[in-house]
């Protein structure tokens, strides 16, 4: 049992949040058992975090573990960047020692910035993905992890055969699905240009049969869109995935920038999800996310760091960039918080367990301390979002277990 006296900022919806000063959060066996105002003498055994604010742990919907070390390596467009930096770096993870060291550093870095749930791509090697699972399990990380799949138009040392890509992914799914309350497997075809139609259709068939999750990239860059049209001869990128059967309620599409109204309609009709990666879009000059059109269609989306094109794992930074990357539309602090916490938990079907601080939910919590001379109050959320790197992560908890402390 832990009783922690702190201040709380809690998401309620995309329009509102609550500020609860000097409340006790009680945690027992990984579950929040009580949240109540502090009354001196009511609870004698408590930890005093009154100089900190508690928020639900942050959720990163789109991140590449295998690209962690190439953050900031610049090319001004997606395809040249992949060829120059991403593919050579991912090839290093064929070495188990390299993949192990990388996974340890990556998960430690996630915990240091308050991320408690992440949706992860690894490099296209079974050992690299399996190692990531093992490290995550040993460290108490909550994640969905998938081996990147690619069976065409890829460097020879990364390209898989269609049969091997599918066989290996299913093997990893069967090994890790349902084996841990914190971990699950997610099928991860990189994107249509490197995945044949037979591979994508086989992934779809298996995933639909087993109610499994899928992640891939959609309409990130204009050159990519043209390439997809040349490869598949179809009207739009989304229709390629629709034909493959990949547009499902359990599919997360990264980016989704250059979409027609028809494509948005396909995503909505199939209850597909989007991971919006504003920092990455800015870094690669990919384009501006059509936030208002996607909100008008009521398509579920949350935020992703997209490291390595994203420059940091810190989800407060990406919440800020959600605002900054809109030329005219303002994103209020309540909305930014929602899309890195409760909104993303709902998207994943996990909002009964995580995403906000409530009695009965699992204790995924990040404690942040403000800069010196900045008082904690209802406006702290705004300051936290817009100069979040000055707020210090004091402690990160996943399912009641401390995964990081200052």
matplotlib code that plots the C-alpha trace (Angstrom):
import matplotlib.pyplot as plt

x = [0.0, 1.2, -0.5, 0.8, -0.1, 0.1, -1.7, -3.6, -4.3, -6.8, -8.3, -12.1, -12.7, -11.1, -12.7, -12.1, -9.8, -9.8, -7.3, -7.3, -4.9, -3.6, -5.2, -4.2, -3.8, -3.9, -2.4, -2.7, -1.6, -1.2, -4.7, -5.7, -8.0, -8.9, -8.4, -9.6, -8.8, -6.1, -7.2, -4.4, -4.5, -6.8, -4.0, -0.8, 1.4, 1.8, 4.5, 4.6, 4.7, 2.9, 5.5, 4.6, 1.6, 0.3, -1.0, -2.0, 1.0, 1.5, 0.6, 2.7, 0.7, 3.5, 7.2, 10.1, 12.4, 15.0, 15.3, 16.0, 19.7, 19.1, 16.9, 17.9, 19.6, 18.2, 16.9, 14.1, 11.8, 10.6, 12.0, 15.6, 15.6, 14.6, 17.3, 20.1, 19.5, 16.6, 17.4, 21.1, 20.3, 17.6, 20.1, 22.3, 19.6, 20.3, 23.0, 21.3, 23.7, 23.1, 19.3, 19.4, 21.4, 19.2, 16.0, 17.2, 18.2, 14.9, 12.7, 14.7, 14.3, 10.5, 10.2, 12.3, 9.8, 6.6, 5.5, 3.7, 2.1, 3.7, 2.9, 6.2, 7.7, 11.0, 13.4, 12.4, 14.2, 12.5, 15.3, 15.1, 11.4, 11.6, 14.4, 12.3, 9.5, 11.9, 13.4, 10.0, 8.7, 11.7, 11.4, 7.6, 6.8, 3.3, 3.5, 2.2, 5.2, 5.5, 8.2, 8.3, 7.2, 8.5, 8.7, 9.4, 11.2, 13.5, 17.3, 18.4, 19.5, 16.0, 13.7, 11.8, 10.0, 6.2, 6.0, 8.7, 7.4, 4.0, 5.2, 7.6, 5.0, 2.4, 5.1, 5.8, 2.1, 1.5, 4.4, 3.4, -0.3, -2.1, 1.1, 1.5, -1.1, 1.1, 2.3, 0.7, 1.8, 0.7, 1.2, 3.4, 3.5, 5.8, 3.8, 2.3, 5.4, 7.3, 4.5, 3.0, -0.8, -0.6, 1.3, -1.2, -4.1, -2.7, -2.0, -5.6, -7.1, -5.1, -5.7, -9.5, -9.8, -7.9, -9.1, -5.4, -4.1, -2.3, -0.2, 1.1, 1.8, -0.6, -0.3, 2.7, 4.5, 3.4, 6.2, 5.1, 1.5, 2.7, 4.8, 1.8, -0.3, 2.4, 2.8, -0.8, -2.6, -5.4, -7.1, -5.9, -3.5, -6.4, -8.1, -5.0, -5.3, -9.1, -8.5, -6.0, -8.5, -6.2, -8.8, -10.3, -11.3, -8.1, -5.8, -3.7, -2.6, 0.4, 0.4, -2.7, -2.0, -2.9, -6.4, -9.4, -12.9, -13.5, -10.6, -11.7, -15.0, -13.4, -11.5, -14.6, -16.9, -14.4, -13.7, -10.0, -7.7, -5.0, -1.7, -0.9, 2.8, 3.2, 6.9, 7.8, 5.6, 7.4, 10.9, 10.4, 8.3, 5.6, 2.6, 0.0, -2.3, -6.0, -7.1, -10.4, -11.5, -10.6, -12.4, -15.4, -15.6, -15.2, -12.3, -10.5, -6.9, -4.1, -0.5, 2.7, 6.3, 7.4, 10.9, 13.2, 11.8, 10.3, 13.1, 12.1, 10.1, 8.6, 4.9, 4.5, 6.6, 4.3, 1.2, 2.7, 3.5, -0.1, -0.9, 2.1, 1.6, -1.9, -1.6, -5.0, -6.7, -6.0, -5.5, -6.3, -4.4, -7.4, -7.4, -3.6, -3.6, -6.6, -4.8, -1.8, -3.8, -7.5, -8.2, -5.5, -6.6, -10.1, -8.7, -6.9, -10.0, -8.1, -9.9, -11.4, -7.9, -5.7, -5.8, -7.0, -6.6, -9.6, -10.3, -10.4, -8.0, -4.5, -1.9, -0.1, 1.0, 3.7, 4.7, 6.1, 7.8, 7.5, 10.5, 11.5, 9.2, 6.4, 3.4, 1.1, -2.4, -5.1, -3.0, 0.0, -1.2, -0.8, 2.7, 3.6, 2.6, 4.3, 7.6, 7.3, 11.0, 11.4, 9.0, 11.0, 9.7, 10.0, 8.6, 6.9, 4.7, 3.3, 0.6, 1.7, 5.4, 8.0, 9.8, 11.7, 12.5, 14.6]
y = [0.0, 3.5, 6.8, 9.7, 13.3, 15.4, 17.7, 16.1, 17.1, 14.7, 14.6, 14.4, 14.9, 16.7, 19.9, 19.7, 18.5, 18.8, 20.2, 18.6, 20.3, 18.3, 15.0, 11.5, 8.8, 5.4, 2.5, -1.2, -4.2, -2.0, -0.5, 3.0, 2.3, 5.8, 9.4, 11.9, 15.4, 15.5, 16.0, 16.4, 13.4, 11.3, 9.2, 9.1, 7.1, 9.0, 10.2, 13.9, 15.0, 18.3, 20.0, 17.8, 17.2, 13.7, 13.0, 9.8, 8.2, 9.3, 7.1, 7.1, 5.6, 5.4, 4.9, 3.0, 1.5, 0.6, 4.2, 5.7, 6.4, 8.3, 11.1, 14.4, 12.8, 15.1, 14.7, 16.9, 14.1, 10.7, 8.3, 9.8, 9.8, 6.1, 5.1, 7.2, 6.7, 4.4, 1.2, 1.1, 1.7, -0.9, -3.4, -3.1, -4.8, -8.2, -8.4, -9.5, -7.7, -4.4, -5.0, -5.8, -2.7, -0.5, -1.9, -1.2, 2.4, 3.0, 1.7, 3.6, 6.8, 6.2, 5.9, 9.0, 11.2, 9.7, 7.4, 4.4, 2.9, 2.7, 1.2, 0.1, -1.0, -2.9, -3.7, -6.6, -9.3, -11.9, -11.7, -7.9, -8.0, -10.9, -9.2, -6.0, -8.0, -9.7, -6.4, -4.7, -7.6, -7.5, -3.7, -3.7, -1.7, -1.6, -1.8, -3.3, -4.3, -5.5, -6.7, -4.5, -6.5, -5.8, -8.2, -5.9, -2.7, -3.0, -3.3, -6.9, -7.3, -6.1, -7.7, -10.8, -13.3, -13.1, -16.5, -15.9, -12.4, -13.8, -17.0, -15.0, -12.4, -15.1, -17.0, -13.8, -13.1, -16.6, -16.3, -13.0, -12.5, -13.1, -14.0, -10.7, -8.2, -5.4, -6.6, -7.6, -8.2, -5.9, -6.7, -4.1, -4.0, -1.0, 0.6, -0.3, 0.4, -2.3, -4.8, -6.9, -7.2, -11.0, -10.2, -7.5, -9.7, -12.6, -10.2, -9.0, -12.5, -13.6, -10.4, -10.4, -14.1, -13.4, -9.9, -8.8, -5.2, -3.8, -0.7, 0.8, 4.1, 6.0, 9.1, 10.7, 12.3, 13.3, 11.3, 8.3, 8.7, 8.8, 5.7, 3.8, 4.8, 3.6, 0.3, -0.6, 1.3, 2.4, 5.7, 6.3, 5.0, 4.2, 2.1, 0.0, -0.8, -1.3, -3.9, -5.6, -5.8, -3.7, -0.9, -2.3, -1.1, -2.5, -0.7, 2.3, 4.4, 6.6, 10.1, 10.1, 13.6, 13.8, 12.2, 12.9, 13.1, 9.7, 8.3, 9.8, 8.2, 4.8, 5.2, 6.4, 3.6, 1.0, 2.6, 2.8, 4.8, 7.4, 8.2, 11.9, 12.6, 16.4, 16.7, 14.1, 15.7, 19.0, 17.4, 15.7, 18.5, 15.9, 18.3, 19.5, 17.0, 17.8, 18.1, 19.8, 17.5, 14.4, 15.8, 16.7, 13.0, 11.9, 9.6, 8.5, 9.7, 10.2, 11.3, 9.5, 10.6, 8.8, 8.6, 8.6, 11.2, 12.6, 14.2, 13.3, 10.6, 13.4, 13.4, 16.8, 18.1, 16.3, 17.7, 21.2, 20.4, 19.4, 23.0, 24.5, 22.4, 23.8, 27.0, 28.4, 26.0, 26.3, 23.2, 24.0, 22.4, 20.1, 18.6, 18.2, 16.4, 14.2, 13.0, 11.7, 10.1, 9.3, 9.7, 7.3, 4.9, 4.9, 4.4, 1.3, 0.0, 0.4, 3.3, 1.1, 0.3, 3.4, 6.9, 8.9, 8.8, 7.1, 4.6, 1.1, 1.9, 0.6, 3.0, 4.3, 7.7, 10.3, 12.9, 16.1, 19.0, 22.5, 24.8, 26.8, 29.7, 28.4, 27.5, 24.6, 25.6, 25.1, 26.9, 24.6, 22.3, 25.1, 25.9, 22.2, 21.7, 24.8, 24.5, 20.9, 20.1, 22.4, 20.2, 17.5, 13.9, 12.9, 9.4, 7.2, 4.3, 1.5, -0.7, 0.5, -0.4, 2.3, 2.2, 5.5, 7.9, 10.9]
z = [0.0, -0.9, 0.1, -1.9, -1.0, -4.2, -6.5, -9.4, -13.0, -14.5, -18.0, -18.3, -22.0, -25.0, -23.7, -19.9, -17.1, -13.3, -10.9, -7.5, -5.0, -2.0, -2.6, -1.4, -4.0, -2.4, -4.4, -3.4, -5.5, -8.6, -8.4, -7.4, -4.4, -3.3, -4.3, -1.6, -0.3, 2.3, 5.9, 8.4, 10.7, 8.6, 7.0, 9.1, 6.8, 3.5, 1.1, 0.8, -2.9, -2.3, -4.5, -7.4, -9.7, -10.6, -14.1, -15.7, -17.4, -21.0, -24.0, -27.2, -30.0, -32.6, -31.9, -33.5, -31.0, -33.6, -34.7, -31.2, -31.9, -35.2, -33.8, -35.4, -38.4, -41.0, -44.6, -45.8, -47.1, -46.0, -48.6, -48.7, -44.9, -44.8, -47.3, -45.8, -42.0, -41.1, -43.0, -42.2, -38.5, -38.4, -39.9, -36.8, -34.7, -36.3, -33.6, -30.4, -28.1, -30.0, -29.9, -26.2, -25.3, -27.5, -25.9, -22.4, -23.2, -25.1, -22.3, -19.6, -21.7, -22.0, -18.3, -17.6, -19.6, -18.0, -20.8, -19.4, -22.5, -26.0, -29.4, -30.8, -34.1, -33.9, -36.8, -39.1, -37.2, -34.9, -32.3, -32.1, -31.5, -29.0, -27.2, -26.9, -25.3, -22.8, -21.8, -21.5, -19.3, -17.0, -16.5, -16.0, -19.2, -20.7, -24.5, -27.7, -29.8, -33.4, -35.7, -38.8, -41.9, -45.4, -48.3, -51.3, -52.3, -49.3, -48.7, -49.1, -45.5, -44.2, -46.8, -45.8, -47.9, -47.7, -46.1, -43.5, -42.6, -41.9, -40.2, -37.9, -36.9, -36.1, -34.0, -32.1, -31.6, -30.3, -27.9, -26.4, -26.8, -23.5, -21.7, -19.7, -18.5, -19.6, -23.0, -26.3, -29.9, -32.7, -36.4, -38.1, -41.9, -42.4, -45.2, -48.5, -50.7, -48.8, -48.4, -51.1, -51.4, -50.5, -47.3, -46.3, -47.0, -45.0, -42.1, -42.3, -42.4, -39.3, -37.4, -38.0, -37.0, -33.7, -33.0, -33.2, -33.5, -36.6, -37.1, -40.3, -42.0, -44.2, -46.4, -44.7, -47.7, -51.2, -52.9, -50.9, -52.2, -55.8, -55.3, -53.9, -56.9, -59.3, -57.4, -56.9, -59.6, -57.3, -56.8, -53.3, -50.6, -48.2, -50.8, -51.1, -47.4, -47.8, -50.6, -48.4, -45.5, -43.2, -42.4, -39.2, -35.8, -34.5, -37.0, -36.1, -39.1, -38.4, -39.9, -42.2, -43.5, -47.2, -47.2, -49.5, -48.0, -49.5, -47.7, -44.4, -45.0, -45.4, -42.1, -40.3, -41.7, -40.6, -37.2, -37.9, -35.6, -36.3, -34.6, -35.2, -35.2, -35.4, -34.5, -37.1, -39.7, -39.1, -39.1, -42.5, -44.0, -44.6, -44.3, -41.9, -40.3, -41.2, -37.6, -38.1, -40.9, -38.8, -35.8, -37.9, -39.0, -35.3, -36.2, -33.1, -32.9, -30.4, -30.5, -31.3, -30.9, -34.1, -32.8, -34.8, -37.2, -34.0, -32.0, -28.5, -26.6, -24.3, -25.0, -23.5, -26.4, -28.9, -27.2, -27.7, -31.3, -31.9, -31.4, -33.2, -36.3, -36.9, -39.0, -37.9, -35.5, -31.8, -29.7, -26.1, -23.2, -22.2, -25.7, -25.9, -22.5, -23.6, -26.7, -24.7, -21.9, -21.8, -25.5, -26.5, -23.8, -25.3, -28.8, -27.5, -25.7, -22.4, -20.8, -18.1, -17.0, -17.7, -19.1, -16.1, -12.3, -10.8, -8.1, -9.6, -12.5, -12.7, -11.2, -14.3, -12.9, -13.6, -11.0, -12.3, -10.4, -11.7, -12.2, -9.1, -8.2, -10.4, -8.2, -8.9, -9.8, -12.4, -15.0, -14.5, -17.3, -19.9, -18.7, -18.5, -22.1, -23.5, -21.6, -20.5, -20.6, -17.6, -15.6, -13.9, -13.9, -10.2, -10.6, -13.1, -12.0, -14.2, -12.7, -9.2, -9.8, -9.9, -13.2, -12.7, -9.9, -9.7]

ax = plt.figure().add_subplot(projection="3d")
ax.plot(x, y, z, "-o")
ax.set_aspect("equal")
plt.show()
